[in-house]
Every structure is written in C-alpha cells, then in structure tokens.
Amino acid sequence: MSEVKVIRLTTGEDIIAKIQSQTSDHTEMDKAFVIIPTQKAPGQPVQLMMTPYMPYADKDTIKIRTANIVTSVDPKREILASYQQNTSRILTPRSELITETNIPTLKK
C-alpha cells in the first residue's frame, strides 16, 4: 500500500502519514505527523504546522485501531511536498561547508 494520506481520528487530530497496511482491526502508519493549524492574529492567514505524532516512540511505525479513523483523504500538493521534505533522509552537501582540505589557515 504505502501511500501518503491525511486521516482524521475520532479524537479530532488530523494526521499525515504513509499508510503501510490496513485491516478491519488496525492501520499501520509510518512517519506520522499531526497537522496543527495556527493563526498569528485574527484576520491573518491560517498556517499549518507539522509535529511528530508520537515523538517518544522507539520506531517510526505506529499501529492504531481502524475504528478510530473517521475519514481518510489524499493530501493537497503543498502539504504533501512539506511532509516529504520533513521526512526525507537525503542530505545534500553544500559547497560552502569547510572540510579538512579546505580549512583556513592563519599566517604568522
């Protein structure tokens, strides 16, 4: 399965995660994040913040009861891009980093 979905739980939380498997009993999610809408002041645009769903868990995979899912939808393109950026483990080296061969020296 392994597709990214936004799910709403019976608790009212909106979670974005990769759905690994789903049965009538349990749904297994990988890299789950809670989506939290925030607004700096009345009349200002609402922004979305993502925070890990269970940051104290030992693994990235979480099982929840399928009965606790109210609805499941495909995320908007912008939300999906933000999720993928936050869960990507690929690091791109930048050329301005100092390496052993590029250490500045002081002249005496």
Secondary structure, DSSP 8 states (H G I E B T S, - for coil): --EEEEEEETTS-EEEEEEEEE-SSEEEEEEEEEEEEE-SSTTS--EEEEEESSTT-SSSEEEEEGGGEEEEE---HHHHHHHHHHH-------TTS--GGG------
